[in-house]
Amino acid sequence: MSRRPPTPMCPIRLGDPCTLCVPGATGPQDCGLVYLVQSDPEMREQLAARRSAHSAAHARTSGASAAATG
């Protein structure tokens, strides 16, 4: 039984896999867009706020589906 390698997730487009949208990138670890966002304090703060909102929304939908099945 073969296993698929894990798919890296894009740290900028929350919930989406890395699609190598930046030419020359091999994943999030060497993506120029990720570097730019992480090196700019204001953009990094905005991304952190988006991550918090995304996590909260995901937790609400996961909790609602668990309550419906449980």
ZAKEDREN-490668 format. One line per 5 residues: number of its first residue (from 1); for each residue x, y, z of N, C-alpha, C, CB. Coordinates in Angstrom, 3 decimals. Glycine has a CB too. Layout:
BEGIN
NUM) X,Y,Z,X,Y,Z,X,Y,Z,X,Y,Z | ...
END
This chain:
BEGIN
1) 0.843,-1.166,0.000,0.000,0.000,0.000,0.894,1.236,0.000,-0.962,-0.006,1.214 | 0.741,2.077,-1.028,1.576,3.276,-1.112,0.833,4.468,-0.504,1.968,3.572,-2.587 | 1.595,5.346,0.086,1.025,6.536,0.697,1.397,7.739,-0.146,1.514,6.709,2.157 | 0.471,8.656,-0.246,0.759,9.896,-0.960,1.602,10.789,-0.067,-0.550,10.619,-1.389 | 2.535,11.508,-0.660,3.312,12.452,0.154,2.393,13.576,0.640,4.517,13.037,-0.660
6) 2.694,14.157,1.793,1.850,15.242,2.297,1.886,16.451,1.368,2.293,15.651,3.705 | 0.774,17.143,1.269,0.677,18.330,0.438,0.925,19.556,1.305,-0.707,18.413,-0.262 | 1.942,20.363,0.986,2.184,21.563,1.787,1.039,22.559,1.605,3.533,22.214,1.401 | 0.643,23.194,2.688,-0.428,24.180,2.642,0.161,25.580,2.496,-1.308,24.090,3.908 | -0.548,26.429,1.781,-0.101,27.808,1.575,-0.342,28.607,2.846,-0.834,28.461,0.369
11) 0.685,29.236,3.390,0.487,30.036,4.599,-0.179,31.388,4.322,1.816,30.260,5.281 | -0.332,31.753,3.062,-0.957,33.028,2.707,-2.423,32.825,2.356,-0.216,33.687,1.532 | -2.712,31.865,1.491,-4.090,31.552,1.113,-4.575,30.442,2.049,-4.196,31.115,-0.411 | -5.129,30.835,3.154,-5.488,29.898,4.220,-6.444,28.820,3.731,-6.114,30.645,5.387 | -6.114,27.588,4.042,-6.949,26.461,3.659,-6.660,25.893,2.285,-8.355,26.861,3.718
16) -5.804,26.550,1.515,-5.469,26.092,0.165,-4.092,25.432,0.150,-5.508,27.271,-0.832 | -3.930,24.416,-0.683,-2.592,23.825,-0.814,-1.663,24.766,-1.574,-2.668,22.458,-1.531 | -0.383,24.584,-1.381,0.608,25.365,-2.124,0.522,24.943,-3.590,2.066,25.152,-1.550 | 0.301,25.911,-4.461,0.185,25.613,-5.894,1.419,26.066,-6.665,-1.061,26.282,-6.474 | 2.471,26.431,-5.930,3.708,26.896,-6.559,3.423,28.056,-7.504,4.396,25.748,-7.319
21) 2.627,29.021,-7.015,2.206,30.153,-7.848,3.335,31.147,-8.105,1.044,30.869,-7.193 | 4.412,31.089,-7.346,5.552,31.969,-7.561,6.601,31.202,-8.357,6.138,32.486,-6.204 | 6.989,31.695,-9.535,7.976,30.985,-10.349,9.263,30.694,-9.580,8.296,31.793,-11.593 | 9.736,29.470,-9.682,10.971,29.062,-9.032,10.788,28.510,-7.628,11.897,30.209,-8.981 | 9.614,28.672,-7.054,9.378,28.161,-5.697,9.152,26.653,-5.742,8.160,28.870,-5.042
26) 9.645,25.983,-4.728,9.410,24.542,-4.618,8.420,24.236,-3.502,10.729,23.800,-4.370 | 7.937,25.257,-2.833,6.979,25.116,-1.748,6.989,26.370,-0.899,7.292,23.876,-0.890 | 6.209,26.385,0.183,6.149,27.574,1.033,7.498,27.968,1.625,5.171,27.347,2.143 | 8.389,27.004,1.781,9.671,27.283,2.432,10.565,28.219,1.620,10.403,25.989,2.686 | 10.386,28.293,0.308,11.206,29.216,-0.485,10.365,30.102,-1.411,12.214,28.431,-1.310
31) 9.151,30.379,-0.985,8.235,31.218,-1.759,8.509,32.690,-1.476,6.763,30.871,-1.432 | 8.702,33.462,-2.536,8.962,34.884,-2.385,7.795,35.635,-1.759,9.288,35.483,-3.717 | 6.578,35.243,-2.071,5.406,35.908,-1.497,5.339,35.689,0.016,4.118,35.392,-2.163 | 5.594,34.470,0.445,5.601,34.173,1.882,6.685,35.002,2.564,5.830,32.651,2.138 | 7.854,35.078,1.950,8.946,35.865,2.511,8.555,37.335,2.658,10.191,35.738,1.634
36) 7.945,37.902,1.603,7.550,39.308,1.659,6.536,39.570,2.762,6.978,39.745,0.324 | 5.543,38.707,2.875,4.513,38.892,3.905,5.119,38.763,5.290,3.373,37.872,3.729 | 5.982,37.769,5.490,6.571,37.555,6.805,7.585,38.630,7.177,7.226,36.203,6.855 | 8.178,39.287,6.192,9.179,40.307,6.504,8.574,41.693,6.712,10.203,40.368,5.403 | 7.292,41.869,6.416,6.627,43.153,6.603,5.753,43.075,7.859,5.773,43.532,5.345
41) 6.064,43.852,8.896,5.318,43.752,10.157,3.811,43.969,10.014,5.861,44.748,11.133 | 3.403,44.934,9.194,1.977,45.212,9.029,1.270,44.051,8.322,1.776,46.517,8.237 | 1.879,43.537,7.259,1.271,42.415,6.539,1.243,41.166,7.412,2.035,42.132,5.234 | 2.295,40.949,8.198,2.345,39.792,9.085,1.229,39.884,10.131,3.729,39.691,9.773 | 0.962,41.094,10.628,-0.109,41.299,11.599,-1.477,41.029,10.965,-0.054,42.732,12.160
46) -1.672,41.497,9.734,-2.933,41.250,9.028,-3.136,39.761,8.784,-2.962,42.011,7.695 | -2.077,39.066,8.420,-2.172,37.630,8.196,-2.506,36.907,9.492,-0.867,37.090,7.606 | -1.918,37.332,10.607,-2.214,36.716,11.899,-3.696,36.895,12.249,-1.320,37.324,13.007 | -4.250,38.075,11.953,-5.672,38.313,12.206,-6.533,37.415,11.325,-6.026,39.791,11.963 | -6.142,37.254,10.054,-6.886,36.367,9.149,-6.807,34.920,9.619,-6.344,36.484,7.713
51) -5.636,34.504,10.106,-5.492,33.133,10.617,-6.400,32.900,11.815,-4.032,32.851,11.004 | -6.466,33.882,12.720,-7.330,33.756,13.897,-8.788,33.637,13.484,-7.144,34.956,14.836 | -9.218,34.484,12.555,-10.596,34.435,12.080,-10.883,33.112,11.375,-10.877,35.607,11.137 | -9.936,32.645,10.574,-10.097,31.383,9.854,-10.194,30.219,10.840,-8.923,31.162,8.875 | -9.344,30.220,11.853,-9.361,29.159,12.857,-10.664,29.159,13.636,-8.183,29.311,13.813
56) -11.138,30.349,13.997,-12.389,30.448,14.745,-13.565,29.950,13.903,-12.632,31.899,15.195 | -13.588,30.321,12.629,-14.667,29.877,11.749,-14.606,28.368,11.561,-14.587,30.590,10.387 | -13.416,27.833,11.420,-13.250,26.386,11.249,-13.685,25.644,12.515,-11.780,26.043,10.906 | -13.360,26.195,13.676,-13.745,25.575,14.940,-15.259,25.585,15.100,-13.081,26.297,16.119 | -15.911,26.671,14.686,-17.378,26.740,14.786,-18.032,25.708,13.884,-17.881,28.147,14.422
61) -17.544,25.575,12.638,-18.162,24.616,11.725,-17.849,23.192,12.145,-17.690,24.857,10.292 | -16.676,22.946,12.686,-16.338,21.606,13.163,-17.176,21.256,14.375,-14.844,21.506,13.502 | -17.385,22.203,15.257,-18.199,21.970,16.446,-19.653,21.736,16.093,-18.085,23.139,17.400 | -20.155,22.467,15.107,-21.554,22.306,14.693,-21.769,20.954,14.036,-21.968,23.430,13.730 | -20.819,20.507,13.217,-20.995,19.204,12.557,-20.831,18.079,13.564,-19.988,19.032,11.398
66) -19.975,18.245,14.577,-19.814,17.233,15.598,-21.073,17.124,16.446,-18.607,17.545,16.473 | -21.694,18.262,16.734,-22.921,18.255,17.537,-24.072,17.613,16.752,-23.298,19.698,17.962 | -24.093,17.803,15.440,-25.152,17.234,14.610,-25.020,15.719,14.500,-25.129,17.861,13.220 | -23.799,15.216,14.505,-23.613,13.771,14.369,-23.575,13.063,15.714,-22.339,13.482,13.608 | -23.344,13.821,16.778,-23.155,13.193,18.084,-24.375,13.189,18.868,-22.104,13.853,18.848
END
